[in-house]
Amino acid sequence: MTSNSDKDHPEKFPDSQNPSTGEETLQEEEFPSRDANREGERTIEMDDDGDSVDDSSEDSGTGQQTIVDDEQFGVHHRAGDQTLVEIPEGHSTDTPDDPGATYVSDDDLIPDDGGRTLEMSHEEPTADESRTLVDIDSAETDGLKTMVDDSQVGDDFDLSKTWGVEINAITDPGMTIRSAEIEQASAPGNHTIPRRELVESGKQEVARAEYQLLNILGEGGMGVVWEARQKAIERNVAIKMIKTRMAKKPKQVEKFIAEAVVTGDLAHPNIVPIHELGQDNNGNYFYAMKHVQGTPWNKVIRNKSLHENLDYLLRTCDAIAFAHARGIMHRDLKPENIMLGDFGEVLVMDWGLALPTEEFTKKDLICSTHGMGGTPAYMAPEMATGPLDRVGYSSDVYLLGAILYEIISGYPPHRGKTSQECLAAAMRNKIAPIEHHSELADIAFRAMALSPSDRYQTVKEFQGVIRDYLAHEKSLTLSDRATKELDKATTTRDYAQFARSVFGYEEAITLWPENEEAH
């Protein structure tokens, strides 16, 4: 891949100042540690009616995490294990008398480093077809302009119009945030949902139960997640059940069903499956899903080799390419939402922000309500500025590029002390510099181009260039080894060494015909 000049490549900007705008860029140390100790934080959840649900608990635990497949989990630490479970339908808000309270809603997978979801309250902005693009940073990367939509992000652009005034109080840029939702589809059509017998352990009726509820893994404003035994085939599963009070709200029932239908449609080895959507004897909805043990990628990403991390990224790409083929966007891809199973699995979790497109074949079965959403530290510019109709499959490509950037640099692309600072960086596509330029850096920056048309057009295309890089790297390693063998053979007159060097060069050329060292 062609290298970019210092002038044209965003990562070459000095840490202190952007040469084109004179604006200061954030230093690496300004990004809060994502491994910070969050003990003592209090979680306040609120449902749609403003009723508070205090799910505070004294959680502790070390070691492995038990991943209960759901796109909306929180962390409830248990003896020796950490169990990722649902943080349901509500959200919390800081209050003047408790600035340390934690914002939480139900649509985020929450590992123990504190990643959370905040749902904002405001109207979705309308699209403006008169928008023009202007070159703010005057930087180009292999012909890709770093441009900013001036009508959306001028100097007086108000983030609170898109994200609500609460955004000013959010200090964790690694938190998933959500805007207010708007209905995008009519009410669901005919949907046959069977009734199942769910019985708690210890009750007399357990013998005839289809699911034996063993113990609660977690609880939030919208639902409860149980570890359960599926009696027919004697396997343990996770059961997410909507709470009785939430089941009385049609909007929440529709949202619960949509969540199950969308995620259940994604039958792929790198996406944890939903087994069944049903109703219990009281008419309350639930869905059963696979119970998986593993570790969130963000917990170990810095301890893994480059090749291991690239393998995880490529398998994540497999899942997202499949989702796109089914008409689903993820919108919240980040290492925190990728689970590494104990037996080599790589699982894309947290589909709470998943956005069905017109290509989704089951869209008539669900009532779809969606708003803006994502994680500021990783967001594509259009995800930060809105409106929602600007977000597309290319936004997921950007997020995959942001993960690649983090693999290379150790940090997300948009850095700041708060979500607001990261959103401001995201909407202008300000990306913190990378110390050492590389072919992988070129790939990451291409994927994170401001204009969607300048990015890789599909996830498969993005995967392809990473695989090419891996082939190049292996080819260069082989040719380097062959050169050393040849040098030794020249000195020792050892025919076997000479033969090994020739074979090494041939294999290097097979992997990468343009390898000049091998010719």
C-alpha positions in Angstrom: 0.0 0.0 0.0 1.3 3.4 -0.9 2.5 5.4 2.1 1.1 8.8 2.8 3.1 11.9 3.4 3.5 13.6 6.7 1.4 16.5 5.4 -1.4 14.3 4.1 -1.8 11.7 6.8 -3.9 12.4 9.8 -1.8 10.4 12.2 1.2 12.5 11.4 -0.3 15.5 13.2 1.7 16.5 16.2 0.1 15.8 19.5 -0.1 19.4 20.5 -1.7 21.1 17.4 -3.4 20.3 14.1 -1.3 22.1 11.5 -4.3 22.9 9.3 -6.6 24.3 11.8 -4.4 25.4 14.7 -6.7 23.5 17.0 -5.2 21.6 19.8 -5.5 17.8 19.7 -6.0 15.7 22.8 -2.9 14.1 24.3 -3.0 10.3 24.8 -3.1 10.6 28.5 -6.3 12.6 28.4 -8.2 9.5 27.5 -9.5 7.9 30.7 -8.2 4.5 31.5 -10.8 1.9 30.6 -9.5 -0.4 33.3 -10.1 2.2 36.0 -11.5 0.9 39.3 -15.2 1.7 39.4 -16.1 0.3 42.8 -18.6 2.3 44.7 -20.5 3.6 41.7 -24.2 3.5 42.0 -26.5 2.5 39.2 -29.9 4.2 38.9 -32.3 2.9 36.3 -35.4 4.5 35.1 -38.2 3.1 33.0 -40.0 5.0 30.2 -42.5 6.4 32.8 -39.7 7.9 34.8 -40.0 5.3 37.6 -36.7 4.7 39.2 -35.3 1.2 39.7 -32.3 1.1 42.0 -30.4 -2.1 41.1 -27.3 -1.2 43.2 -25.6 -4.2 44.6 -22.3 -5.1 46.3 -20.7 -7.0 43.4 -17.3 -8.6 43.7 -15.4 -11.3 41.9 -12.4 -12.2 39.9 -11.4 -14.5 37.2 -13.4 -15.6 34.2 -16.6 -14.0 33.0 -19.7 -16.0 32.2 -21.2 -14.4 29.1 -25.0 -14.8 29.0 -25.9 -14.0 25.4 -28.0 -10.9 25.3 -27.4 -7.6 23.7 -28.2 -5.8 27.0 -26.1 -7.1 29.9 -24.7 -5.7 33.0 -22.1 -7.1 35.3 -23.1 -8.9 38.4 -20.0 -10.3 40.0 -20.5 -13.7 41.6 -18.2 -15.9 43.7 -15.2 -16.5 41.5 -17.0 -15.6 38.3 -18.2 -12.5 36.6 -21.6 -12.9 35.0 -22.6 -10.5 32.2 -26.4 -10.1 32.5 -29.1 -7.8 31.3 -29.4 -4.1 32.2 -33.0 -3.7 30.9 -35.3 -1.1 29.7 -34.5 2.0 31.8 -31.8 4.6 32.0 -30.4 6.7 34.8 -29.7 10.3 35.0 -27.2 12.2 37.2 -28.8 14.5 39.7 -27.4 17.7 41.2 -27.1 16.1 44.6 -25.4 12.9 43.2 -23.0 13.8 40.4 -21.3 10.4 40.8 -24.4 8.4 39.8 -24.0 6.2 36.8 -26.2 6.6 33.7 -27.6 3.3 32.5 -30.2 2.1 30.1 -31.1 -1.4 28.8 -29.3 -1.5 25.5 -25.7 -2.1 26.4 -23.5 -5.0 27.2 -21.6 -4.0 30.3 -18.3 -5.5 31.3 -16.9 -4.7 34.6 -14.9 -1.7 33.3 -18.1 0.3 33.3 -19.2 0.6 29.7 -22.8 1.7 29.9 -25.7 3.1 27.8 -27.3 6.5 28.2 -30.6 7.2 26.5 -31.2 10.9 25.7 -34.5 12.6 25.5 -35.1 14.8 22.5 -36.4 14.9 19.0 -34.6 13.3 16.1 -33.3 16.1 13.8 -34.6 16.2 10.3 -32.4 15.7 7.2 -31.2 18.8 5.4 -30.7 18.0 1.7 -28.9 21.4 1.2 -25.9 20.3 3.2 -22.5 21.0 1.6 -19.1 19.5 2.5 -16.2 21.7 3.2 -12.6 20.9 3.8 -11.8 21.9 7.3 -8.5 20.2 8.0 -7.1 20.4 4.5 -5.7 17.0 4.9 -5.7 14.2 2.3 -4.8 10.5 2.7 -4.1 8.8 -0.7 -6.6 11.2 -2.2 -9.1 10.7 0.6 -10.2 14.1 1.9 -10.8 14.7 5.6 -13.9 16.7 5.2 -16.5 18.1 7.5 -20.2 18.7 6.8 -20.2 22.4 7.6 -24.0 22.7 7.8 -24.0 20.0 10.5 -20.8 20.8 12.4 -20.0 24.4 12.1 -18.4 26.3 15.0 -21.9 26.8 16.6 -23.0 23.2 16.2 -24.9 22.1 19.3 -24.4 18.5 20.2 -27.3 18.7 22.7 -29.7 19.1 19.8 -28.8 15.6 18.7 -28.0 13.9 21.9 -29.8 15.9 24.6 -28.5 18.2 27.3 -27.5 15.1 29.4 -24.5 14.6 27.1 -22.7 17.5 28.9 -22.5 15.4 32.1 -21.2 12.2 30.7 -17.6 11.7 31.6 -16.9 8.2 30.1 -16.3 8.4 26.3 -16.3 4.6 26.2 -20.0 4.5 27.2 -22.7 3.6 24.7 -25.2 6.5 24.3 -28.6 6.7 22.7 -30.8 9.5 21.5 -34.6 9.5 21.8 -36.2 6.9 19.7 -38.6 7.4 16.8 -41.0 4.8 15.4 -39.9 3.7 11.9 -42.4 0.9 11.2 -46.0 0.0 11.8 -47.1 -2.3 14.5 -46.1 -5.9 14.1 -48.3 -8.2 12.0 -49.4 -11.7 12.8 -46.8 -13.3 15.0 -47.2 -16.8 16.4 -45.5 -17.0 19.8 -45.9 -20.3 21.7 -46.6 -20.7 25.4 -44.0 -22.6 27.5 -44.0 -23.9 31.0 -41.3 -22.1 33.0 -41.0 -23.2 36.7 -38.5 -22.2 39.3 -36.4 -24.9 40.9 -37.9 -26.3 44.2 -41.5 -26.0 43.1 -43.7 -29.1 42.7 -44.5 -28.3 39.1 -40.9 -28.6 38.0 -41.4 -32.1 36.7 -43.6 -30.9 33.9 -41.7 -27.7 33.2 -40.2 -27.1 29.7 -37.7 -24.8 31.3 -36.5 -25.1 34.9 -35.4 -21.7 36.2 -32.2 -22.3 38.2 -31.1 -18.9 39.5 -31.2 -15.2 38.6 -28.1 -14.0 36.8 -29.2 -10.4 36.7 -32.1 -8.0 36.8 -32.8 -4.5 35.6 -35.7 -2.2 34.8 -37.1 -4.1 31.8 -36.4 -7.8 32.5 -34.7 -10.6 34.4 -32.1 -13.0 33.0 -32.1 -16.5 34.4 -29.9 -19.5 34.1 -32.3 -22.2 33.1 -32.4 -25.9 32.3 -34.1 -26.8 29.0 -35.7 -30.1 30.1 -36.3 -31.7 26.6 -32.7 -31.9 25.8 -31.2 -31.4 29.3 -29.0 -28.4 28.5 -28.4 -25.1 30.3 -29.5 -21.9 28.6 -30.0 -18.3 29.5 -33.6 -17.0 29.6 -34.4 -13.4 29.3 -37.9 -12.6 30.7 -39.7 -9.3 30.4 -40.9 -8.0 33.8 -44.6 -8.0 34.5 -44.9 -4.3 34.9 -43.1 -3.8 31.6 -45.3 -6.4 29.9 -48.2 -4.0 30.5 -46.6 -1.4 28.1 -47.3 -2.2 24.5 -44.2 -0.2 23.3 -41.9 -2.2 25.5 -43.4 -5.5 24.4 -43.0 -4.6 20.8 -39.4 -3.6 21.5 -38.7 -6.8 23.3 -40.1 -8.9 20.4 -38.2 -6.8 17.8 -35.0 -7.4 19.8 -35.5 -11.2 19.7 -36.6 -11.3 16.1 -33.7 -9.3 14.8 -31.0 -11.1 16.8 -32.6 -14.5 16.3 -32.4 -14.0 12.5 -28.6 -13.8 12.8 -27.6 -17.5 12.8 -23.9 -17.3 12.4 -20.9 -19.0 14.2 -19.7 -15.6 15.4 -23.1 -14.5 16.8 -24.5 -16.1 19.9 -27.9 -17.6 18.9 -31.3 -17.1 20.3 -33.1 -20.4 20.5 -36.7 -19.5 21.0 -39.1 -16.6 21.6 -42.1 -17.6 23.8 -44.6 -16.7 26.5 -44.9 -18.1 30.0 -48.2 -19.2 31.6 -48.9 -15.6 32.7 -48.5 -14.3 29.1 -45.1 -12.6 29.8 -42.6 -12.8 27.0 -39.2 -14.4 27.2 -36.5 -15.7 24.9 -34.0 -18.5 25.4 -30.4 -18.2 24.2 -27.1 -20.0 24.3 -25.1 -19.7 27.6 -21.5 -19.0 26.8 -18.3 -18.6 28.9 -15.6 -16.3 27.8 -13.8 -12.9 28.2 -14.5 -9.5 26.7 -11.9 -8.7 24.1 -11.2 -5.3 25.6 -9.9 -7.0 28.7 -7.1 -8.8 26.9 -6.5 -6.9 23.7 -3.3 -5.4 24.9 -2.0 -8.8 26.0 -2.6 -10.5 22.7 -0.2 -10.6 19.8 -0.9 -8.6 16.6 -1.8 -11.8 14.7 -4.2 -12.9 17.4 -6.0 -9.6 17.4 -6.2 -9.5 13.6 -7.7 -13.0 13.7 -10.3 -11.8 16.2 -11.0 -8.8 14.0 -11.4 -10.9 10.8 -13.9 -13.2 12.6 -15.8 -10.2 13.8 -15.9 -9.0 10.2 -17.4 -12.4 9.2 -20.3 -11.8 11.7 -20.9 -8.2 10.5 -20.7 -9.1 6.8 -23.4 -11.8 7.5 -25.5 -9.3 9.4 -25.3 -6.8 6.5 -26.3 -9.5 4.1 -29.4 -10.0 6.3 -30.2 -6.3 6.3 -28.9 -5.5 9.9 -26.5 -2.8 11.0 -24.8 -3.3 14.4 -23.8 0.4 15.2 -21.9 -0.3 18.4 -18.8 -2.3 17.4 -15.9 -2.1 19.8 -13.7 -4.6 21.6 -15.9 -4.4 24.7 -18.7 -5.9 22.7 -16.7 -8.8 21.3 -16.5 -11.9 23.5 -13.7 -14.4 23.3 -15.0 -17.8 24.3 -13.0 -20.4 26.3 -12.8 -22.7 23.3 -11.7 -20.3 20.6 -15.1 -18.7 19.9 -15.2 -15.0 18.8 -18.7 -13.7 19.4 -20.2 -10.4 18.5 -22.5 -9.3 21.3 -24.7 -6.4 22.2 -27.1 -6.0 19.3 -29.2 -3.5 21.3 -28.5 -0.7 18.8 -29.0 -3.0 15.8 -30.8 -1.2 13.0 -32.9 -3.2 10.4 -32.8 -1.8 6.9 -35.2 -2.2 4.0 -33.4 -5.4 3.1 -34.4 -7.1 6.4 -36.8 -9.8 5.3 -38.7 -9.8 8.7 -39.3 -6.1 9.0 -43.0 -6.6 8.7 -43.0 -8.7 11.9 -41.7 -6.0 14.2 -42.4 -2.5 15.3 -39.1 -0.8 14.9 -38.2 2.2 17.0 -34.7 3.6 16.6 -32.7 6.7 17.4 -29.1 7.8 17.1 -26.7 5.7 19.1 -23.1 4.5 19.5 -19.9 4.9 21.5 -18.3 8.4 21.1 -14.7 7.1 21.3 -15.4 5.0 18.2 -18.2 6.8 16.3 -18.2 7.6 12.6 -18.8 11.3 11.9 -22.4 10.7 10.6 -23.1 8.7 13.8 -22.2 11.8 15.9 -24.0 14.4 13.8 -27.0 12.6 12.5 -29.6 12.5 11.2 -30.3 8.8 11.4 -30.8 8.4 7.6 -27.1 9.2 7.1 -26.0 6.1 9.1 -25.5 3.0 6.9 -23.4 -0.1 6.5 -20.4 2.1 5.9 -20.8 3.2 9.5 -20.1 -0.3 10.6 -17.0 -0.4 8.3 -15.8 2.8 10.1 -16.2 1.0 13.5 -14.2 -2.0 12.3 -11.5 0.4 11.2 -11.7 2.0 14.6 -11.1 -1.4 16.2 -8.1 -1.9 13.9 -6.8 1.5 14.9 -7.0 0.4 18.6 -5.2 -2.8 17.8 -2.3 -0.7 16.4 -2.3 2.2 18.8 -3.7 0.7 22.0 -6.5 3.4 22.1 -9.8 4.2 20.4 -9.5 6.8 17.6 -11.4 9.7 19.3 -9.9 10.8 22.6 -11.1 13.1 25.2 -11.9 13.4 28.9 -15.7 13.3 28.3 -18.2 11.9 25.8 -18.8 15.5 24.6 -15.1 15.9 23.7 -15.1 12.6 21.9 -18.3 13.4 20.0 -16.8 16.8 19.0 -13.7 14.9 17.7 -15.9 12.2 16.0 -18.1 14.7 14.1 -15.0 16.4 12.6 -13.2 13.0 12.2 -10.3 14.1 14.3 -8.2 11.0 14.9 -5.4 10.9 17.4 -2.0 10.3 15.7 -0.3 7.0 15.4 3.4 7.1 16.4 4.7 4.7 13.7 3.2 4.7 10.1 2.5 1.2 8.7 0.4 -0.5 6.0 -2.1 -1.5 8.7 -2.4 2.2 9.7 -3.2 3.0 6.0 -6.0 0.4 6.1 -7.4 1.8 9.3 -7.5 5.4 8.1 -9.0 4.4 4.8 -11.8 2.6 6.7 -12.2 5.7 8.9 -12.4 8.2 6.1 -15.0 10.9 6.8 -17.0 10.4 3.6 -18.6 7.0 3.4 -17.9 6.9 -0.3 -14.1 7.0 0.5 -14.2 4.1 2.9 -14.0 0.4 1.9 -17.5 -0.2 0.4 -18.1 -3.5 2.1 -16.9 -5.4 5.1 -15.6 -8.1 2.7 -13.4 -5.5 1.0 -12.0 -4.4 4.4 -11.3 -8.0 5.2 -9.6 -8.5 1.9 -7.0 -5.8 2.5 -6.2 -7.1 6.0 -5.7 -10.6 4.6 -3.5 -9.2 1.9 -1.4 -7.5 4.6 -1.1 -10.8 6.4 0.1 -12.5 3.2 2.5 -9.7 2.6 3.9 -10.0 6.1 4.4 -13.7 5.9 5.9 -13.3 2.4 8.4 -10.8 3.8 9.2 -13.0 6.7 9.9 -15.9 4.4 12.1 -13.9 2.0 14.1 -12.5 4.9 14.7 -16.0 6.2 15.6 -17.2 2.7 18.1 -14.3 2.4 19.8 -15.4 5.7 19.9 -19.0 4.4 21.5 -17.8 1.2 24.1 -15.8 3.0 25.1 -18.8 5.1 25.1 -21.1 2.0 27.4 -18.7 0.2 29.9 -18.8 3.1 29.6 -22.5 3.9 29.0 -23.8 0.4 26.2 -25.9 1.9 24.0 -27.1 -1.0 21.1 -28.0 1.4 21.1 -24.4 2.8 21.1 -23.1 -0.7 18.1 -25.3 -1.6 16.2 -24.1 1.5 16.8 -20.5 0.5 15.6 -21.0 -3.0 12.5 -22.8 -1.7 11.9 -19.9 0.7 12.0 -17.3 -2.0 9.6 -19.3 -4.2 7.1 -19.7 -1.4 7.4 -15.9 -0.6 6.7 -15.1 -4.3 3.7 -17.4 -4.3 2.2 -15.6 -1.3 3.0 -12.1 -2.7 4.2 -11.8 -6.3 5.2 -8.2 -5.7 7.7 -9.1 -3.0 10.8 -7.5 -4.5 13.1 -9.0 -1.9 12.2 -12.5 -3.2 12.9 -11.8 -6.9 
